[in-house]
Amino acid sequence: YKDLGILKKGHLVETDRSGLIGQYVGQTAPRVNEMCDKALDGVLFIDEAYALTQSEASSDYGAEAVATLLKRMEDDRDRLVVIVAGYTDEMQHFIDTNPGLQSRFNRYIHFPDYTADELYRIFRLYLKKNEYTITKEAAQHLKEQLEIAVATKDRHFGNARYVRNVFEKTIQVQANRIAKTGKVSDDQLVEITLADIKSAI
């Protein structure tokens, strides 16, 4: 946006419900304004924005946060870009809670889930970044397990987060295996085996 001349700075300020909503009367609007001030001439990114309006509690200040945000979006429309993100259905409900949200958030980008092959490539990137290797048998088993995970996923499937968790578990399993083995070669220290993958998934 900066390169396009839309924003002067183009920096990113990321927040979520906890960064915008206060616990007591009078805390929410100042928090929202503070975040908007930080993001002026840049982008305010609100992750899981639907959480602002999901609470059933009568003392919840989500509506105040939304009202304050909408006012700032109008007052600073030439200096502030606001991006909200979250699960599709929850975000649609969030947008539907306030006519002001409907008129101001009118461009949507849907990110499809990763395919099993893409998830495998992400896992390989983690391996490369952390200087690990993987045996052919382990790689084949991982591919098969990722295909099953994608085929049986529900709406809360973690995508890249799922792969990161599998990778971290695999490294933990591999480290425990090596600790029990005793003396190993340099190659074995960084090798992921079929047993590691089976234990991790």
Secondary structure, 3 states (H helix, E strand, C coil): CCCCCCCCCCCEEEECHHHHCCCCCCCHHHHHHHHHHHHCCEEEEEECHHHHCCCCCCCCCHHHHHHHHHHHHHHCCCCEEEEEECCHHHHHHHHHCCHHHHHHCCCCCCCCCCCHHHHHHHHHHHHHHCCCEECHHHHHHHHHHHHHHHHCCCCCCCCHHHHHHHHHHHHHHHHHHHHHHCCCCHHHHCEECHHHHHHHC
